[in-house]
Amino acid sequence: MALATVKEKVIAKVKRSSSSVFLRNEFDRLGDYRQVSRAISEVVSGGMLIRVGFGLYAKARPSTINGQPVPIEPLLRIGLEVMKKIGVDADVGNDAMELREGRRTQVPMLPIINVGKSRVSRRIYIGKRQVVYEKG
């Protein structure tokens, strides 16, 4: 039986993972840096993953409207999972927290993440929508 290609290894890792977000360095042990980068690019162009930032990828599925790949999780959950993976203690923003606790009825339009006292400069985006950070 032939050995699996790097692309096949990347696809297998994405399929068997329960996580919906992947950092680039999670794929490093699958092969050479350039081979892995090329394989990830092919998987992204195939629609199984979508790029959500520099070195950040999220699981995707085809859109029911136009067939383009869309993430399987909302941007806010993707942002929270990325923060967890990079070691930042984060939670939803104050507006979403008040909504969760029943002190507010308006749903926040922006995906806002409260990063506490951490300094975060990582951009997490899908198209023109971007995660906004708040301190506190």
C-alpha positions, 0 to 999 in steps of 0.5 A, spaced: 500 500 500 502 506 498 504 512 503 499 517 504 500 524 501 501 530 505 494 533 502 491 526 504 494 527 511 491 534 512 484 532 510 485 526 515 487 530 521 481 535 519 476 530 518 478 526 525 479 532 529 473 535 534 476 542 533 473 547 528 479 551 528 486 549 526 493 553 527 498 552 522 503 549 526 498 543 528 500 541 521 507 541 521 509 534 523 505 532 517 511 533 512 516 539 510 514 546 511 513 547 504 509 541 502 504 542 508 503 549 506 501 547 499 497 541 501 493 546 506 492 551 500 489 545 496 485 543 501 482 551 502 481 551 495 477 545 495 473 548 500 474 543 506 477 549 510 477 556 510 482 561 512 480 566 517 487 569 519 494 569 518 496 561 520 488 560 522 484 555 518 476 553 520 472 547 518 468 549 512 462 547 508 458 549 502 453 555 502 446 553 501 446 560 497 451 560 492 456 554 494 462 558 496 465 555 502 463 558 509 465 556 516 461 551 520 461 555 526 460 562 527 465 568 527 465 569 535 466 561 537 471 561 532 475 567 535 474 564 542 477 557 540 483 561 537 484 565 543 483 558 547 489 555 543 493 561 543 493 561 551 489 567 552 483 567 557 477 570 553 470 570 553 464 574 550 464 581 550 460 585 555 454 586 551 453 579 549 455 577 557 449 582 559 444 578 554 446 571 556 445 574 563 438 577 561 440 584 563 439 586 555 435 584 550 439 587 544 443 582 540 450 585 539 451 585 531 459 585 532 463 579 534 466 582 540 471 578 545 473 580 552 481 578 552 482 581 559 488 584 560 492 580 555 495 584 549 492 581 542 493 583 535 491 577 531 486 579 526 481 574 525 476 575 520 471 572 514 471 576 508 469 583 511 467 581 518 472 581 523 473 579 531 473 586 535 477 585 542 475 589 548 479 590 554 476 589 561 
